Amino acid sequence: MFAQTDGLSPKRLLLCSRENANRVASRLLDERCEPLSIVRTVNPLQPFRVCTSPSATDMVEVEMVS
């Protein structure tokens, strides 16, 4: 299903995907009812991160509000 990239396993590639970050953010938004952002990081093991208050230096990909 996924090709090996930079030695990362297929499971890691799935967990590191933007789609997975969207799923996590959607579930958190349903539970917390507070604005969330998906930000891009420079860490290849965590290229996307979900947070409630991104810093000025974060590269915001998506902002989610309920």
ChimeraX attribute file (.defattr): number of C-alpha atoms within 10 A of each C-alpha:
attribute: neighborCount
match mode: 1-to-1
recipient: residues
	/A:1	5
	/A:2	9
	/A:3	10
	/A:4	11
	/A:5	10
	/A:6	7
	/A:7	8
	/A:8	14
	/A:9	13
	/A:10	14
	/A:11	9
	/A:12	14
	/A:13	18
	/A:14	15
	/A:15	16
	/A:16	18
	/A:17	13
	/A:18	18
	/A:19	12
	/A:20	14
	/A:21	21
	/A:22	18
	/A:23	11
	/A:24	14
	/A:25	23
	/A:26	16
	/A:27	11
	/A:28	16
	/A:29	17
	/A:30	11
	/A:31	9
	/A:32	11
	/A:33	12
	/A:34	12
	/A:35	15
	/A:36	21
	/A:37	23
	/A:38	23
	/A:39	20
	/A:40	17
	/A:41	14
	/A:42	9
	/A:43	9
	/A:44	11
	/A:45	12
	/A:46	15
	/A:47	15
	/A:48	25
	/A:49	21
	/A:50	19
	/A:51	16
	/A:52	14
	/A:53	10
	/A:54	16
	/A:55	10
	/A:56	7
	/A:57	6
	/A:58	14
	/A:59	15
	/A:60	18
	/A:61	12
	/A:62	14
	/A:63	15
	/A:64	15
	/A:65	11
	/A:66	10
